[in-house]
Amino acid sequence: MRNAFSNALINAAKSDPRVILMTGDHGYALFDEFRQQCPEQYINAGVAEQNMVGVAAGLAKSGFRPFVYGLSAFVPIRVLEQIKLDVCYEQLPVILVGDGAGVVYSSLGSSHQSTEDIAALRAIPHIAILSPADSYEMTQCMNLALEANQAVYLRIGKADLHPIHSCLPDFPLGDLSQIKQGNSKMCLVATGSMVKTAMDLSERFGDLEVWSVPCIKPMNVSQVVSIAKRHELIVVLEEHSIYGGVGSAIAEITSELSQTRVCRIGIQDKFSRFCGSYQYLMKEHHLDTESIFKRINKLNS
Amino acid sequence: MFEVGKLRKTILDMAYAGSTVHIACAFSIVEILAVLYRSHLNLGNGHPEDPLRDYLVLSKGHGVMAQYACMLELGWLTDDDIQNYFSDGTSLKGLSDAHVAGLEVSSGSLGHGLSVSVGLALGAKRNRTKQKCFAIVGDGELNEGTIWEALMFAVHFKLDNLIVIVDVNGYQAMGSTQEVMDMGNITDKFEAFGFDTLEINGHDEHLLDKTIHELVNSHSDKPKAIIANTIKGKGISFMESDNRWHYTRLTSETYHQAIAELSEKEVISLP
């Protein structure tokens, strides 16, 4: 998925000299190719993320198309006010890229983990939130971000799990993407890294319908209502706090417009306690397939 | 145009009409703005939305009434805007707001404007325009860490079209800058960061004029800074360096007293 991001970025920069990549001293090998092919369009702004977003706003006002890259623990969290005031209030087309979302940086601890970024940005006007599940969705999300001419947050989670699609999905900004059809009264809706888990769970439960949410904001309300009307229970999976994330967004829509129950499966109101591998941390937060399988079984019993 | 007594009168009129605060913050930068608008800002075609005019970023957004006063002189604002300041449904806010044509940034949340200025200056250089970017920051605003991030960036990327003017009036919201957060020698700090820096009296129009000219026309590839020593509430005896005027509103009595002081200096006529 990171290769798809890097390739899309290089293509964008080569076809449009206004594209500028800014990084707060992060990215390392990810940008080797970009630096080689588009050296004039690369800016390392140093370990100073807040200034970087302000500078990006100034560049956007001057007609450039800045990408601001950082770990999602810092972009958007450390720079939230700059995003609100310098970028979104003026409706500037800055594309913010937060890498390592969720608990990807498991062994580094809470400073580098990001389980509140969606919630923080959902309340800010004039910004789209994209969260691709595989390299195909990433390519399409980059297309949408570049076409959007508005502020966009691109959330990159665990990158190397498994392909979800077999070709480029052609969803417009706001749409959910159907991954699997099913006939059960329950369906699974997931974003980012959790779409793979949803696929695994779908197989274990037989014929569950599965949807990916590559666009968290805006979200196609009528599509969500249509899904809700066909199911009694929607289980939402996300590597993010249960507060303010995709589960909340789905629940907000369904509670107003349908009778359907929504179960939010994400990170509870707590930080990671222990050090460990990504798989270990996902288990600690009960986001591994087995834990979710048990949880859904309880819901159905 | 941009006669400082008249600008101060406009500020008083606005503050009185809208019953607003931050009068003293605006008064300390009147000469700086007057000199910039009078002699140094390239206003392009004279329209506030001309994309090729020079930038003037008021990072210390609390002083925005001083900029409104200049915009009235330019015809970018009207007498109605001044008299209806803070009326329901009007556009001019108590802090700088980029939705107003002629203002570059939304500031007042401090430490934002300078970073955007750096982006504007970098954008101008990359676009190969001749645009300069003047950024006015307050000495209290220097408490914000983003200011120092922006200074590092500006020097590293050789933004010689950026001119930072620090309004050193010695006060911030809750007291003197020395009491609240002593910044030490500001000129030394800017020089240490790599700016071409000059320290002057920020109310001396002739000196401001000369200094800005000198810095703008230097052949150095460094960004420039003017450390302008000013007086908060300058021009009104009972406001000067009395920090209560950061938040105090004018009464009928203090408004007329202030206007009378300005007129005694034969710079304005009474209303």
Chai-1 contact restraints between the chains, C-beta under 6 A:
chainA,res_idxA,chainB,res_idxB,connection_type,confidence,min_distance_angstrom,max_distance_angstrom,comment,restraint_id
A,A48,B,E149,contact,1.0,0.0,6.0,A-B,restraint_1
A,Q50,B,T146,contact,1.0,0.0,6.0,A-B,restraint_2
A,N51,B,S115,contact,1.0,0.0,6.0,A-B,restraint_3
A,N51,B,T146,contact,1.0,0.0,6.0,A-B,restraint_4
A,N51,B,E149,contact,1.0,0.0,6.0,A-B,restraint_5
A,N51,B,A150,contact,1.0,0.0,6.0,A-B,restraint_6
A,N51,B,F153,contact,1.0,0.0,6.0,A-B,restraint_7
A,G54,B,H112,contact,1.0,0.0,6.0,A-B,restraint_8
A,G54,B,S115,contact,1.0,0.0,6.0,A-B,restraint_9
A,G54,B,V116,contact,1.0,0.0,6.0,A-B,restraint_10
A,V55,B,S115,contact,1.0,0.0,6.0,A-B,restraint_11
A,V55,B,V118,contact,1.0,0.0,6.0,A-B,restraint_12
A,V55,B,G119,contact,1.0,0.0,6.0,A-B,restraint_13
A,A57,B,V116,contact,1.0,0.0,6.0,A-B,restraint_14
A,A57,B,G119,contact,1.0,0.0,6.0,A-B,restraint_15
A,G58,B,V116,contact,1.0,0.0,6.0,A-B,restraint_16
A,G58,B,G119,contact,1.0,0.0,6.0,A-B,restraint_17
A,G58,B,L120,contact,1.0,0.0,6.0,A-B,restraint_18
A,L59,B,G119,contact,1.0,0.0,6.0,A-B,restraint_19
A,L59,B,G123,contact,1.0,0.0,6.0,A-B,restraint_20
A,S62,B,L120,contact,1.0,0.0,6.0,A-B,restraint_21
A,S62,B,G123,contact,1.0,0.0,6.0,A-B,restraint_22
A,F64,B,G123,contact,1.0,0.0,6.0,A-B,restraint_23
A,L85,B,S106,contact,1.0,0.0,6.0,A-B,restraint_24
A,L85,B,S109,contact,1.0,0.0,6.0,A-B,restraint_25
A,D86,B,H112,contact,1.0,0.0,6.0,A-B,restraint_26
A,D86,B,V116,contact,1.0,0.0,6.0,A-B,restraint_27
A,Y89,B,S106,contact,1.0,0.0,6.0,A-B,restraint_28
A,E90,B,A98,contact,1.0,0.0,6.0,A-B,restraint_29
